[in-house]
Amino acid sequence: MVRAFPYYRGRWGYMSAALAQAGMLIRDHDVQTALELGAPVAPILTGAHVMDYKARPELDPTVQITIQDATVVPWPFEDKQFDLFIALQVFEHLKDRQPEAFREVRRIAKHAVLSLPIDWVMDDPRNCHHMIPEERVLSWFAPVKPTRVIEGTKGKRRRLIYVFEDLPAPTV
C-alpha cells in the first residue's frame, strides 16, 4: 500500500495497529459490513463503505461512497446498519462536533475503531491537531468508555487507537 500510495508513508505504523484491532473485531464478532470515515485513497478494510464530506479524485472509483459532512447529523444510514465504524486521524477535524458525531457512530454501528493524535505540539495553536489531551478525547465518547486503548505511535506524534465493542445505541 505504501509503495502504491505515498500518502501512507509514515502512517502505516498506526494504521496497521488499527487494522489489527479491526481484524480482531471481525474475527470475534463476525463483522460483515464496515463504514470508514474519510478514507484518503482506499478504505483500510477491503469492501468498506466510505463517508466523506467531499468526493476525492484519488479515492478508488470502485469504492462505495456517501458524501456527508460528519458534523451534520443525523447521518444518512439506518440504525446499526454497519457492524464496524473506522475513523483514523479524522475525528479531530470535526471542529467541536465530536460528541454529536460519536453519538451517530453509536447509532449506526455495532463496533468502532478510532485513532486520534494525542498531545501534539503544532506551530499554529489553531491547528486541529494541537494539544488534544486524552481526557478531552474521552469526553467526546462519554458516557461510553472504550473497550481498550492501544498505542498506535509514540513520541511527538503520539496516536492512540480507541476500540469499542458492542456500542450501546444512544438514548433519546
PEKA-V244098 format. One record per residue. N is the residue number from 1. RES is the residue in one small letter. OMEGA is omega in whole degrees, -180 to 180 (NA if undefined). Layout:
# PEKA-V244098
n=N res=RES omega=OMEGA
n=N res=RES omega=OMEGA
This chain:
# PEKA-V244098
n=1 res=m omega=-179
n=2 res=v omega=-180
n=3 res=r omega=-178
n=4 res=a omega=-176
n=5 res=f omega=-178
n=6 res=p omega=178
n=7 res=y omega=-174
n=8 res=y omega=178
n=9 res=r omega=-179
n=10 res=g omega=-179
n=11 res=r omega=-171
n=12 res=w omega=179
n=13 res=g omega=-179
n=14 res=y omega=-180
n=15 res=m omega=179
n=16 res=s omega=176
n=17 res=a omega=177
n=18 res=a omega=178
n=19 res=l omega=177
n=20 res=a omega=178
n=21 res=q omega=177
n=22 res=a omega=178
n=23 res=g omega=177
n=24 res=m omega=178
n=25 res=l omega=178
n=26 res=i omega=-179
n=27 res=r omega=-173
n=28 res=d omega=-174
n=29 res=h omega=178
n=30 res=d omega=180
n=31 res=v omega=179
n=32 res=q omega=-176
n=33 res=t omega=-180
n=34 res=a omega=174
n=35 res=l omega=176
n=36 res=e omega=179
n=37 res=l omega=172
n=38 res=g omega=176
n=39 res=a omega=-173
n=40 res=p omega=-177
n=41 res=v omega=179
n=42 res=a omega=177
n=43 res=p omega=-179
n=44 res=i omega=175
n=45 res=l omega=178
n=46 res=t omega=179
n=47 res=g omega=179
n=48 res=a omega=172
n=49 res=h omega=179
n=50 res=v omega=171
n=51 res=m omega=178
n=52 res=d omega=-178
n=53 res=y omega=178
n=54 res=k omega=174
n=55 res=a omega=180
n=56 res=r omega=-179
n=57 res=p omega=180
n=58 res=e omega=179
n=59 res=l omega=179
n=60 res=d omega=-176
n=61 res=p omega=179
n=62 res=t omega=-178
n=63 res=v omega=175
n=64 res=q omega=-176
n=65 res=i omega=171
n=66 res=t omega=177
n=67 res=i omega=-177
n=68 res=q omega=174
n=69 res=d omega=-176
n=70 res=a omega=178
n=71 res=t omega=180
n=72 res=v omega=-179
n=73 res=v omega=3
n=74 res=p omega=175
n=75 res=w omega=-174
n=76 res=p omega=180
n=77 res=f omega=179
n=78 res=e omega=175
n=79 res=d omega=178
n=80 res=k omega=178
n=81 res=q omega=-177
n=82 res=f omega=175
n=83 res=d omega=-174
n=84 res=l omega=174
n=85 res=f omega=179
n=86 res=i omega=174
n=87 res=a omega=-178
n=88 res=l omega=179
n=89 res=q omega=-179
n=90 res=v omega=-173
n=91 res=f omega=180
n=92 res=e omega=-180
n=93 res=h omega=-173
n=94 res=l omega=178
n=95 res=k omega=179
n=96 res=d omega=-174
n=97 res=r omega=-179
n=98 res=q omega=180
n=99 res=p omega=179
n=100 res=e omega=179
n=101 res=a omega=180
n=102 res=f omega=175
n=103 res=r omega=176
n=104 res=e omega=175
n=105 res=v omega=179
n=106 res=r omega=-179
n=107 res=r omega=-171
n=108 res=i omega=-174
n=109 res=a omega=177
n=110 res=k omega=-177
n=111 res=h omega=-179
n=112 res=a omega=172
n=113 res=v omega=180
n=114 res=l omega=172
n=115 res=s omega=-178
n=116 res=l omega=176
n=117 res=p omega=-178
n=118 res=i omega=174
n=119 res=d omega=176
n=120 res=w omega=174
n=121 res=v omega=-179
n=122 res=m omega=178
n=123 res=d omega=179
n=124 res=d omega=-178
n=125 res=p omega=176
n=126 res=r omega=179
n=127 res=n omega=-175
n=128 res=c omega=179
n=129 res=h omega=-172
n=130 res=h omega=169
n=131 res=m omega=174
n=132 res=i omega=179
n=133 res=p omega=-180
n=134 res=e omega=179
n=135 res=e omega=179
n=136 res=r omega=178
n=137 res=v omega=-180
n=138 res=l omega=178
n=139 res=s omega=177
n=140 res=w omega=-177
n=141 res=f omega=-174
n=142 res=a omega=9
n=143 res=p omega=-178
n=144 res=v omega=177
n=145 res=k omega=178
n=146 res=p omega=174
n=147 res=t omega=176
n=148 res=r omega=177
n=149 res=v omega=-176
n=150 res=i omega=176
n=151 res=e omega=180
n=152 res=g omega=174
n=153 res=t omega=180
n=154 res=k omega=173
n=155 res=g omega=-176
n=156 res=k omega=179
n=157 res=r omega=-179
n=158 res=r omega=176
n=159 res=r omega=174
n=160 res=l omega=178
n=161 res=i omega=-179
n=162 res=y omega=-178
n=163 res=v omega=179
n=164 res=f omega=176
n=165 res=e omega=176
n=166 res=d omega=180
n=167 res=l omega=176
n=168 res=p omega=175
n=169 res=a omega=178
n=170 res=p omega=176
n=171 res=t omega=-177
n=172 res=v omega=NA
